[in-house]
Amino acid sequence: MKVTTIILAAGKGTRMKSALPKVLHKVCGKPMLEHVINAAKGAGSEREIVVIGSGAEEVEKSITGVEFALQAEQLGTGHAVKMAKDKIANADGIVMILCGDTPLVTSDLLTKFIESHEQSKATATVLTAIMPDATGYGRIVRNQSGTVDKIVEHKDASPEELQIHEVNAGIYCFDIKTLFEALDKVTNDNAQGEYYLTDVLGIIRDKGLIINAMISNDFTQILGINSRQQLALAERILRQRKNFELMDSGVTILDPDSTFIDSDVEIGRDSTILPFTYIENGTVIGENCSIGPNCRLQDTKIGNNVIMQFVYAHECEVDDDVVIGPYVHLRPGTKISKKVKIGNFVEVKNSTIGEGTKLPHLQYIGDSDVGENVNIGCGTVTCNYDGKKKHRTTIGDNVFIGCNTSLVAPVKIGSNAYTAAGSTITQDVPENNLAIGRARQVNKSTWKDKRE
């Protein structure tokens, strides 16, 4: 059956104390709303309509691949769903309703939930969970036969109802036509003065229609995010899921509690991730790599058999059989070819480093094209900025750059050329030449006596 999803994401999130809309706060590397959208799509949803309100423009700019409906005034969950009526009232199939601040929900759970709704032939199905601490959640009140009688919001619950630990997850499936007919009958006669979506269930029950309820076997999947503390808890849970998923696929993570990997990261089997490593923004790591300790990788592609320790790399590429670190910064636009070795205290920016080249220590290589099998001596700097524009340095194959060489761009060093230690190179160096760009040494034999 065709499934359309409405995601409620209009709330202000005042407890977050943030200028950023609540649903855009990131969990495991992406906005919490995006996690909910992905879960819906993974469960077979064909359309996703996000109801927005507070920070609507920012949400629209940040989230793609969905439709939006505006709830200009926040008058409750029932009112929010009505804002999407014009988009789906004539649609076929069922509508699934989710909350945009529940990033822990999974596609597997939603798939089972939709199946439960279809198999029960119910008009409405509600997802519930047994919550150890049910504070703040609507309670599921069942009748003697065990079916759902009503859902009571926490602020409207009696002392007896507050003792119930089965709670409303805020996730529903409805027959589309029946849902909107019932919504037209919902009033705001409650402690909050709002139009509750939960009141729809009572209206459906009074018509003698079937209301189904499915209990989730994992209450953490329905946890909503309303504070920074809850955001941190969701972060911990999602990162643990990701780490366990990677370990199940053949990745070794020495200490999952001190390893932080975004949900869209890919890592090949037999790779090892050492502690205090952050892997973010869709980074892809190949097989048999050793990454860490203390690495941070963002939007970086890494090949096979790569060793990295104490490295910050972002928006760059590293090919197979490369050894990097410690204390290396790889900046955007950098491409490291196979079998390169980069040692301590090296920064590479917007440069291509050819196969087999060595940058052993203490270099800045910026806006450069470096050939194969080049050895760059300690303390070498490519002087790529003239105060107004950036310029490129080109180094051919098999070049030896002496220690403390300054290469003042734009400049080209031909293949098989050498530069003497301590040189400042301002002109091109032809192939097979030795370039010496330094003053002749002069020793002053009586200088100390004169000084004194």
Stockholm file with secondary structure:
# STOCKHOLM 1.0

chainA/1-452         MKVTTIILAAGKGTRMKSALPKVLHKVCGKPMLEHVINAAKGAGSEREIVVIGSGAEEVEKSITGVEFALQAEQLGTGHAVKMAKDKIANADGIVMILCGDTPLVTSDLLTKFIESHEQSKATATVLTAIMPDATGYGRIVRNQSGTVDKIVEHKDASPEELQIHEVNAGIYCFDIKTLFEALDKVTNDNAQGEYYLTDVLGIIRDKGLIINAMISNDFTQILGINSRQQLALAERILRQRKNFELMDSGVTILDPDSTFIDSDVEIGRDSTILPFTYIENGTVIGENCSIGPNCRLQDTKIGNNVIMQFVYAHECEVDDDVVIGPYVHLRPGTKISKKVKIGNFVEVKNSTIGEGTKLPHLQYIGDSDVGENVNIGCGTVTCNYDGKKKHRTTIGDNVFIGCNTSLVAPVKIGSNAYTAAGSTITQDVPENNLAIGRARQVNKSTWKDKRE
#=GR chainA/1-452 SS CCEEEEEEECCCCGGGCCSSCGGGSEETTEEHHHHHHHHHHHTTCSEEEEEECTTHHHHHHHCCSSEEEECSSCCCHHHHHHTTHHHHTTCCSEEEEEETTCTTCCHHHHHHHHHHHHHHTCSEEEEEEECSSCTTSCEEEECTTSSEEEEECGGGCCHHHHTCCEEEEEEEEEEHHHHHHHHTTCCCCSTTCCCCTTHHHHHHHHTTCCEEEEEESCGGGGCCCCSHHHHHHHHHHHHHHHHHHHHHTTCEESCGGGEEECTTCEECTTCEECSSEEEETTCEECSSCEECSSCEEESCEECSSCEECSEEEESCEECTTCEECSSEEECTTCEECTTCEEEEEEEEESCEECTTCEEEEEEEEESEEECTTCEECTTCEEECBCSSCBCCEEECTTCEECTTCEEESSEEECTTCEECTTCEECSCBCTTCEECCSCCCCCCTTHHHHHC
#=GC SS_cons         CCEEEEEEECCCCGGGCCSSCGGGSEETTEEHHHHHHHHHHHTTCSEEEEEECTTHHHHHHHCCSSEEEECSSCCCHHHHHHTTHHHHTTCCSEEEEEETTCTTCCHHHHHHHHHHHHHHTCSEEEEEEECSSCTTSCEEEECTTSSEEEEECGGGCCHHHHTCCEEEEEEEEEEHHHHHHHHTTCCCCSTTCCCCTTHHHHHHHHTTCCEEEEEESCGGGGCCCCSHHHHHHHHHHHHHHHHHHHHHTTCEESCGGGEEECTTCEECTTCEECSSEEEETTCEECSSCEECSSCEEESCEECSSCEECSEEEESCEECTTCEECSSEEECTTCEECTTCEEEEEEEEESCEECTTCEEEEEEEEESEEECTTCEECTTCEEECBCSSCBCCEEECTTCEECTTCEEESSEEECTTCEECTTCEECSCBCTTCEECCSCCCCCCTTHHHHHC
//
